[in-house]
Amino acid sequence: MITTPTPATDWRLDLPPSRWHRPLLVLGLLLAGLTIATLVGWLVDDRELLGVNLWEKPLKFAISGTIYAVTWAWIIGHFTRWQRAAWWAGTVIAVTLAIELVVIVGAAAAGITSHFNVSTPLATTLWSIMATAITTLWVATFVAAVALWRNPGADPARQAAIRTGVAISLLGMGLAFLMTGPTADQLNDFQGIAGAHAVGVADGGPGLPLLGWSTIGGDLRIPHFIGMHALQALPLLALLLELGARRVPLLRDAIVRRALVLTGAGAYLGVVGLVTMQALRGQSIVAPDALTLSIGIAIAALALAVSFGVVAAGSRRQRLASPVNSATRG
């Protein structure tokens, strides 16, 4: 029996609205509205929790959730294979992400912490619901990622960016589980909190504006955030290379762009590993020591060297092909 091959995914930026994953798109729009609402709360409500504005966490999660939901709504809209599995995975992502945001916003409105809080029956229930939602979200994202790998891409650079972005994003999401275990201090003197994002210092205290990342100790939210948003960073790299191709002929070669995307993905993964190590060592992101700086410089140097190698190989390939093209035209 002769079968018609499934067409390769185009990864179009102008994807028709009818093809976007509807539940995730609706959630993205709702979270965009929530972003505005929590921003107003952050600006007008001066109440604090653990030394930061009460609405800072809901605002950050609303922004991140909006980006995450819209990105996956766009990705799933391209699928030509495993469409049903991807649709259901996306729907589960939407539901669990919504549950997580409801708990976070509800806890903020009540003036209590949402993460790691088991100090009262209500707080324990909220944390249990959110922890279950987070785990389910990761599993659903994994299923969507498997479906993604079953869908071929028409442009190799875009395909590489999407696939590596999703893979590193899954790793970044998984790093959040490093925060869920009780610390030694919490075990020695239990105060109703089991888990922490800070390492070497207590949660709260001085942090970067809005991001809140600790400026006096390690912070596991950093690798979680950076890793998770590889899903946007690497496709953005592919897009920038495509825009650059309008002025740089070498970048019109899809093989060159794909190699540069993979180089960027490798460097990005290296940075995720570096900031994870830095956080686990209890070191602030704004106070790297000699070891952290050395590894960071090595990652940058290696990425730069590989990039130069890719460009050189692409230029050499174009030069070798030119005489053949000229002879063919003659």
C-alpha positions as a Markdown table, in Angstrom:
| # | Residue | x | y | z |
|---|---|---|---|---|
| 1 | Met | 0.0 | 0.0 | 0.0 |
| 2 | Ile | 1.3 | 3.4 | -1.0 |
| 3 | Thr | 1.0 | 6.1 | 1.7 |
| 4 | Thr | 1.3 | 9.9 | 1.3 |
| 5 | Pro | 4.1 | 11.2 | 3.5 |
| 6 | Thr | 3.1 | 13.7 | 6.2 |
| 7 | Pro | 4.2 | 17.2 | 5.2 |
| 8 | Ala | 7.0 | 18.7 | 7.3 |
| 9 | Thr | 6.1 | 21.3 | 9.9 |
| 10 | Asp | 6.7 | 24.8 | 8.6 |
| 11 | Trp | 6.9 | 26.5 | 12.1 |
| 12 | Arg | 5.2 | 29.6 | 10.7 |
| 13 | Leu | 5.2 | 32.9 | 12.7 |
| 14 | Asp | 2.0 | 33.8 | 11.0 |
| 15 | Leu | 0.1 | 30.6 | 12.0 |
| 16 | Pro | -3.6 | 31.0 | 11.4 |
| 17 | Pro | -5.6 | 31.7 | 14.6 |
| 18 | Ser | -7.8 | 28.6 | 13.9 |
| 19 | Arg | -4.7 | 26.3 | 14.3 |
| 20 | Trp | -3.5 | 27.5 | 17.7 |
| 21 | His | -4.3 | 25.3 | 20.6 |
| 22 | Arg | -7.5 | 27.0 | 21.9 |
| 23 | Pro | -7.4 | 26.1 | 25.6 |
| 24 | Leu | -3.8 | 27.3 | 26.0 |
| 25 | Leu | -4.4 | 30.4 | 23.9 |
| 26 | Val | -7.5 | 31.3 | 26.0 |
| 27 | Leu | -5.4 | 30.7 | 29.2 |
| 28 | Gly | -2.6 | 33.0 | 27.8 |
| 29 | Leu | -5.1 | 35.8 | 27.2 |
| 30 | Leu | -6.6 | 35.3 | 30.8 |
| 31 | Leu | -3.1 | 35.4 | 32.3 |
| 32 | Ala | -2.2 | 38.5 | 30.3 |
| 33 | Gly | -5.2 | 40.1 | 32.1 |
| 34 | Leu | -4.0 | 38.7 | 35.4 |
| 35 | Thr | -0.6 | 40.3 | 34.7 |
| 36 | Ile | -2.2 | 43.7 | 34.4 |
| 37 | Ala | -4.3 | 43.1 | 37.6 |
| 38 | Thr | -1.3 | 41.9 | 39.7 |
| 39 | Leu | 0.8 | 44.8 | 38.3 |
| 40 | Val | -1.7 | 47.2 | 39.7 |
| 41 | Gly | -1.7 | 45.4 | 43.0 |
| 42 | Trp | 2.1 | 45.5 | 43.0 |
| 43 | Leu | 2.0 | 49.3 | 42.4 |
| 44 | Val | -0.7 | 50.3 | 44.9 |
| 45 | Asp | -0.6 | 47.7 | 47.7 |
| 46 | Asp | 2.5 | 48.1 | 49.9 |
| 47 | Arg | 2.0 | 45.0 | 52.0 |
| 48 | Glu | 5.0 | 42.7 | 52.2 |
| 49 | Leu | 5.6 | 39.0 | 52.7 |
| 50 | Leu | 9.1 | 37.7 | 53.5 |
| 51 | Gly | 10.4 | 41.1 | 52.8 |
| 52 | Val | 8.9 | 41.5 | 49.3 |
| 53 | Asn | 5.7 | 43.0 | 48.0 |
| 54 | Leu | 2.8 | 40.6 | 48.4 |
| 55 | Trp | 1.9 | 40.8 | 44.7 |
| 56 | Glu | 5.4 | 40.3 | 43.3 |
| 57 | Lys | 5.2 | 36.5 | 43.1 |
| 58 | Pro | 1.7 | 36.5 | 41.4 |
| 59 | Leu | 3.0 | 39.1 | 39.0 |
| 60 | Lys | 6.1 | 37.1 | 38.0 |
| 61 | Phe | 4.1 | 33.8 | 37.6 |
| 62 | Ala | 1.4 | 35.6 | 35.6 |
| 63 | Ile | 4.0 | 36.9 | 33.2 |
| 64 | Ser | 5.9 | 33.6 | 32.9 |
| 65 | Gly | 2.6 | 31.7 | 32.6 |
| 66 | Thr | 1.4 | 34.0 | 29.8 |
| 67 | Ile | 4.6 | 33.4 | 27.8 |
| 68 | Tyr | 4.6 | 29.7 | 28.5 |
| 69 | Ala | 0.9 | 29.1 | 27.5 |
| 70 | Val | 1.1 | 31.2 | 24.3 |
| 71 | Thr | 4.3 | 29.5 | 23.2 |
| 72 | Trp | 2.9 | 26.0 | 23.6 |
| 73 | Ala | -0.4 | 27.1 | 22.0 |
| 74 | Trp | 1.7 | 28.1 | 18.9 |
| 75 | Ile | 3.9 | 25.0 | 18.9 |
| 76 | Ile | 1.0 | 22.5 | 19.2 |
| 77 | Gly | -0.8 | 24.3 | 16.4 |
| 78 | His | 1.9 | 23.2 | 13.9 |
| 79 | Phe | 1.6 | 19.5 | 14.6 |
| 80 | Thr | 0.8 | 17.1 | 11.8 |
| 81 | Arg | 1.4 | 13.9 | 13.7 |
| 82 | Trp | 0.3 | 12.9 | 17.2 |
| 83 | Gln | -2.2 | 15.7 | 17.1 |
| 84 | Arg | -4.7 | 14.2 | 19.5 |
| 85 | Ala | -2.0 | 13.3 | 22.1 |
| 86 | Ala | -0.6 | 16.8 | 21.8 |
| 87 | Trp | -4.0 | 18.4 | 22.1 |
| 88 | Trp | -4.8 | 16.6 | 25.3 |
| 89 | Ala | -1.3 | 17.2 | 26.7 |
| 90 | Gly | -1.8 | 20.9 | 25.9 |
| 91 | Thr | -5.2 | 20.9 | 27.6 |
| 92 | Val | -3.7 | 19.3 | 30.7 |
| 93 | Ile | -0.9 | 21.9 | 30.7 |
| 94 | Ala | -3.6 | 24.7 | 30.5 |
| 95 | Val | -5.6 | 23.2 | 33.4 |
| 96 | Thr | -2.7 | 22.6 | 35.7 |
| 97 | Leu | -1.1 | 25.9 | 35.0 |
| 98 | Ala | -4.4 | 27.6 | 35.8 |
| 99 | Ile | -4.7 | 25.7 | 39.0 |
| 100 | Glu | -1.2 | 26.8 | 40.0 |
| 101 | Leu | -1.9 | 30.4 | 39.3 |
| 102 | Val | -5.2 | 30.3 | 41.2 |
| 103 | Val | -3.4 | 28.9 | 44.3 |
| 104 | Ile | -0.6 | 31.5 | 44.1 |
| 105 | Val | -3.0 | 34.5 | 43.6 |
| 106 | Gly | -5.4 | 33.1 | 46.3 |
| 107 | Ala | -2.6 | 32.7 | 48.8 |
| 108 | Ala | -1.3 | 36.2 | 48.1 |
| 109 | Ala | -4.8 | 37.7 | 48.6 |
| 110 | Ala | -4.9 | 35.8 | 51.9 |
| 111 | Gly | -1.5 | 37.2 | 52.9 |
| 112 | Ile | 0.2 | 33.8 | 53.2 |
| 113 | Thr | 3.0 | 32.0 | 51.3 |
| 114 | Ser | 1.9 | 29.5 | 48.6 |
| 115 | His | 5.1 | 27.5 | 48.2 |
| 116 | Phe | 6.4 | 25.0 | 50.8 |
| 117 | Asn | 3.8 | 26.1 | 53.4 |
| 118 | Val | 2.5 | 23.3 | 55.6 |
| 119 | Ser | 1.9 | 25.4 | 58.7 |
| 120 | Thr | -1.9 | 25.0 | 58.8 |
| 121 | Pro | -4.4 | 22.5 | 57.3 |
| 122 | Leu | -5.5 | 25.1 | 54.7 |
| 123 | Ala | -1.9 | 26.0 | 53.7 |
| 124 | Thr | -1.0 | 22.3 | 53.5 |
| 125 | Thr | -4.0 | 21.6 | 51.2 |
| 126 | Leu | -3.1 | 24.5 | 48.9 |
| 127 | Trp | 0.5 | 23.4 | 48.7 |
| 128 | Ser | -0.5 | 19.8 | 48.0 |
| 129 | Ile | -2.8 | 20.9 | 45.2 |
| 130 | Met | -0.2 | 23.1 | 43.7 |
| 131 | Ala | 2.6 | 20.4 | 44.0 |
| 132 | Thr | 0.3 | 17.9 | 42.3 |
| 133 | Ala | -0.5 | 20.4 | 39.6 |
| 134 | Ile | 3.2 | 21.2 | 39.0 |
| 135 | Thr | 4.1 | 17.5 | 38.7 |
| 136 | Thr | 1.2 | 16.9 | 36.3 |
| 137 | Leu | 2.3 | 20.0 | 34.3 |
| 138 | Trp | 5.8 | 18.5 | 33.9 |
| 139 | Val | 4.4 | 15.1 | 32.8 |
| 140 | Ala | 2.0 | 16.8 | 30.3 |
| 141 | Thr | 4.9 | 18.9 | 28.9 |
| 142 | Phe | 7.0 | 15.8 | 28.5 |
| 143 | Val | 4.2 | 14.1 | 26.5 |
| 144 | Ala | 3.9 | 17.3 | 24.3 |
| 145 | Ala | 7.7 | 17.2 | 23.9 |
| 146 | Val | 7.6 | 13.6 | 22.7 |
| 147 | Ala | 4.9 | 14.5 | 20.2 |
| 148 | Leu | 7.0 | 17.4 | 19.1 |
| 149 | Trp | 9.9 | 15.1 | 18.3 |
| 150 | Arg | 7.6 | 13.0 | 16.1 |
| 151 | Asn | 6.8 | 16.1 | 13.9 |
| 152 | Pro | 9.4 | 16.8 | 11.2 |
| 153 | Gly | 10.5 | 20.3 | 10.4 |
| 154 | Ala | 10.7 | 22.0 | 7.0 |
| 155 | Asp | 13.5 | 24.3 | 8.2 |
| 156 | Pro | 16.4 | 22.5 | 10.0 |
| 157 | Ala | 17.4 | 25.6 | 12.0 |
| 158 | Arg | 13.9 | 26.3 | 13.3 |
| 159 | Gln | 13.4 | 22.6 | 14.0 |
| 160 | Ala | 16.7 | 22.4 | 16.0 |
| 161 | Ala | 15.7 | 25.6 | 17.9 |
| 162 | Ile | 12.3 | 24.3 | 18.9 |
| 163 | Arg | 13.4 | 20.8 | 19.8 |
| 164 | Thr | 16.4 | 21.9 | 21.9 |
| 165 | Gly | 14.4 | 24.7 | 23.5 |
| 166 | Val | 11.7 | 22.2 | 24.6 |
| 167 | Ala | 14.3 | 19.7 | 25.9 |
| 168 | Ile | 16.2 | 22.3 | 28.0 |
| 169 | Ser | 12.9 | 23.8 | 29.1 |
| 170 | Leu | 11.9 | 20.4 | 30.5 |
| 171 | Leu | 15.2 | 20.2 | 32.4 |
| 172 | Gly | 14.7 | 23.7 | 33.8 |
| 173 | Met | 11.2 | 22.8 | 35.0 |
| 174 | Gly | 12.6 | 19.7 | 36.6 |
| 175 | Leu | 15.1 | 21.7 | 38.5 |
| 176 | Ala | 12.2 | 23.2 | 40.5 |
| 177 | Phe | 12.0 | 19.9 | 42.4 |
| 178 | Leu | 15.4 | 20.8 | 44.0 |
| 179 | Met | 13.5 | 23.4 | 46.1 |
| 180 | Thr | 10.8 | 21.0 | 47.5 |
| 181 | Gly | 12.8 | 19.2 | 50.1 |
| 182 | Pro | 13.1 | 20.6 | 53.6 |
| 183 | Thr | 16.5 | 22.1 | 54.5 |
| 184 | Ala | 18.6 | 21.0 | 57.5 |
| 185 | Asp | 17.6 | 24.1 | 59.5 |
| 186 | Gln | 13.9 | 23.4 | 58.8 |
| 187 | Leu | 14.3 | 19.8 | 60.0 |
| 188 | Asn | 16.1 | 21.0 | 63.2 |
| 189 | Asp | 13.6 | 23.7 | 64.0 |
| 190 | Phe | 10.4 | 23.0 | 62.1 |
| 191 | Gln | 8.2 | 26.2 | 61.7 |
| 192 | Gly | 5.7 | 24.9 | 59.2 |
| 193 | Ile | 7.8 | 25.4 | 56.0 |
| 194 | Ala | 9.2 | 22.4 | 54.2 |
| 195 | Gly | 11.3 | 23.6 | 51.2 |
| 196 | Ala | 13.2 | 26.7 | 50.1 |
| 197 | His | 14.5 | 28.4 | 47.0 |
| 198 | Ala | 17.4 | 30.0 | 48.7 |
| 199 | Val | 20.6 | 28.1 | 49.6 |
| 200 | Gly | 22.8 | 29.2 | 52.4 |
| 201 | Val | 20.4 | 31.9 | 53.6 |
| 202 | Ala | 16.7 | 32.0 | 54.6 |
| 203 | Asp | 14.1 | 32.7 | 51.9 |
| 204 | Gly | 13.3 | 36.4 | 51.6 |
| 205 | Gly | 15.8 | 39.2 | 52.2 |
| 206 | Pro | 17.7 | 41.3 | 49.6 |
| 207 | Gly | 17.0 | 40.4 | 46.0 |
| 208 | Leu | 17.1 | 41.7 | 42.5 |
| 209 | Pro | 14.3 | 44.0 | 41.6 |
| 210 | Leu | 11.1 | 42.2 | 40.5 |
| 211 | Leu | 13.0 | 38.9 | 39.9 |
| 212 | Gly | 13.6 | 38.7 | 43.6 |
| 213 | Trp | 16.7 | 36.5 | 43.1 |
| 214 | Ser | 18.8 | 36.6 | 46.3 |
| 215 | Thr | 21.8 | 38.9 | 46.3 |
| 216 | Ile | 23.3 | 37.4 | 49.4 |
| 217 | Gly | 23.1 | 33.7 | 48.8 |
| 218 | Gly | 22.3 | 30.9 | 46.3 |
| 219 | Asp | 18.9 | 30.9 | 44.6 |
| 220 | Leu | 17.5 | 27.8 | 42.8 |
| 221 | Arg | 14.9 | 29.9 | 41.1 |
| 222 | Ile | 17.6 | 31.1 | 38.7 |
| 223 | Pro | 18.4 | 27.8 | 36.9 |
| 224 | His | 14.7 | 27.0 | 37.0 |
| 225 | Phe | 13.8 | 30.3 | 35.2 |
| 226 | Ile | 16.7 | 30.3 | 32.8 |
| 227 | Gly | 16.2 | 26.6 | 31.8 |
| 228 | Met | 12.4 | 26.9 | 31.4 |
| 229 | His | 12.6 | 29.9 | 29.1 |
| 230 | Ala | 15.0 | 28.2 | 26.7 |
| 231 | Leu | 11.7 | 27.5 | 25.0 |
| 232 | Gln | 11.6 | 31.1 | 23.9 |
| 233 | Ala | 15.3 | 32.0 | 23.8 |
| 234 | Leu | 16.4 | 29.4 | 21.3 |
| 235 | Pro | 13.6 | 30.0 | 18.8 |
| 236 | Leu | 14.4 | 33.7 | 19.1 |
| 237 | Leu | 18.0 | 32.9 | 18.2 |
| 238 | Ala | 16.8 | 31.1 | 15.1 |
| 239 | Leu | 14.6 | 34.1 | 14.2 |
| 240 | Leu | 17.5 | 36.5 | 14.6 |
| 241 | Leu | 19.7 | 34.4 | 12.4 |
| 242 | Glu | 16.9 | 34.4 | 9.7 |
| 243 | Leu | 16.7 | 38.2 | 9.9 |
| 244 | Gly | 20.5 | 38.4 | 9.7 |
| 245 | Ala | 20.3 | 36.3 | 6.5 |
| 246 | Arg | 18.8 | 39.3 | 4.7 |
| 247 | Arg | 22.1 | 41.0 | 5.0 |
| 248 | Val | 24.6 | 38.2 | 5.4 |
| 249 | Pro | 24.5 | 35.7 | 2.5 |
| 250 | Leu | 26.3 | 33.0 | 4.5 |
| 251 | Leu | 23.3 | 32.8 | 6.9 |
| 252 | Arg | 21.0 | 31.9 | 4.0 |
| 253 | Asp | 22.5 | 28.4 | 4.3 |
| 254 | Ala | 20.2 | 26.4 | 6.5 |
| 255 | Ile | 23.0 | 24.1 | 7.5 |
| 256 | Val | 25.0 | 27.1 | 8.9 |
| 257 | Arg | 22.0 | 28.4 | 10.8 |
| 258 | Arg | 21.2 | 25.0 | 12.2 |
| 259 | Ala | 24.8 | 24.5 | 13.4 |
| 260 | Leu | 24.8 | 28.0 | 15.0 |
| 261 | Val | 21.5 | 27.2 | 16.8 |
| 262 | Leu | 22.9 | 23.9 | 18.1 |
| 263 | Thr | 26.0 | 25.8 | 19.3 |
| 264 | Gly | 23.7 | 28.3 | 21.1 |
| 265 | Ala | 21.8 | 25.5 | 22.6 |
| 266 | Gly | 24.9 | 23.9 | 23.9 |
| 267 | Ala | 26.1 | 27.2 | 25.4 |
| 268 | Tyr | 22.6 | 27.7 | 26.9 |
| 269 | Leu | 22.7 | 24.3 | 28.5 |
| 270 | Gly | 26.1 | 25.0 | 29.9 |
| 271 | Val | 24.8 | 28.2 | 31.5 |
| 272 | Val | 21.9 | 26.3 | 33.0 |
| 273 | Gly | 24.4 | 23.9 | 34.5 |
| 274 | Leu | 26.6 | 26.7 | 35.7 |
| 275 | Val | 23.9 | 28.7 | 37.5 |
| 276 | Thr | 22.6 | 25.5 | 39.0 |
| 277 | Met | 26.1 | 24.7 | 40.5 |
| 278 | Gln | 26.4 | 28.3 | 41.6 |
| 279 | Ala | 23.0 | 28.2 | 43.4 |
| 280 | Leu | 23.8 | 24.9 | 45.1 |
| 281 | Arg | 27.1 | 26.3 | 46.4 |
| 282 | Gly | 25.1 | 29.1 | 48.1 |
| 283 | Gln | 26.6 | 31.7 | 45.9 |
| 284 | Ser | 24.7 | 34.8 | 44.8 |
| 285 | Ile | 24.2 | 35.5 | 41.1 |
| 286 | Val | 25.7 | 38.9 | 41.6 |
| 287 | Ala | 28.8 | 37.7 | 43.4 |
| 288 | Pro | 30.4 | 35.0 | 41.3 |
| 289 | Asp | 33.7 | 33.7 | 42.5 |
| 290 | Ala | 36.8 | 32.8 | 40.5 |
| 291 | Leu | 35.5 | 29.2 | 39.7 |
| 292 | Thr | 32.2 | 30.4 | 38.5 |
| 293 | Leu | 33.7 | 33.2 | 36.4 |
| 294 | Ser | 36.3 | 30.7 | 34.9 |
| 295 | Ile | 33.6 | 28.2 | 33.9 |
| 296 | Gly | 31.5 | 31.0 | 32.4 |
| 297 | Ile | 34.4 | 32.4 | 30.4 |
| 298 | Ala | 35.2 | 28.8 | 29.2 |
| 299 | Ile | 31.6 | 28.3 | 28.0 |
| 300 | Ala | 31.6 | 31.6 | 26.2 |
| 301 | Ala | 35.0 | 30.9 | 24.6 |
| 302 | Leu | 34.0 | 27.5 | 23.5 |
| 303 | Ala | 30.8 | 28.7 | 22.0 |
| 304 | Leu | 32.6 | 31.5 | 20.2 |
| 305 | Ala | 35.2 | 29.1 | 18.8 |
| 306 | Val | 32.6 | 26.6 | 17.6 |
| 307 | Ser | 30.7 | 29.5 | 16.0 |
| 308 | Phe | 33.8 | 30.6 | 14.1 |
| 309 | Gly | 34.3 | 27.0 | 13.0 |
| 310 | Val | 30.8 | 26.8 | 11.7 |
| 311 | Val | 31.1 | 30.1 | 9.8 |
| 312 | Ala | 34.5 | 29.0 | 8.3 |
| 313 | Ala | 33.1 | 25.7 | 7.2 |
| 314 | Gly | 30.1 | 27.3 | 5.7 |
| 315 | Ser | 32.2 | 29.9 | 3.8 |
| 316 | Arg | 34.5 | 27.1 | 2.5 |
| 317 | Arg | 31.5 | 25.1 | 1.3 |
| 318 | Gln | 30.1 | 28.1 | -0.5 |
| 319 | Arg | 33.5 | 28.8 | -2.2 |
| 320 | Leu | 33.7 | 25.1 | -3.3 |
| 321 | Ala | 30.2 | 25.2 | -4.7 |
| 322 | Ser | 30.6 | 28.5 | -6.6 |
| 323 | Pro | 32.7 | 27.1 | -9.5 |
| 324 | Val | 30.3 | 24.2 | -9.9 |
| 325 | Asn | 27.4 | 26.6 | -10.1 |
| 326 | Ser | 29.2 | 28.8 | -12.6 |
| 327 | Ala | 30.0 | 25.9 | -14.8 |
| 328 | Thr | 26.4 | 24.7 | -14.6 |
| 329 | Arg | 25.1 | 28.1 | -15.7 |
| 330 | Gly | 27.6 | 28.2 | -18.6 |
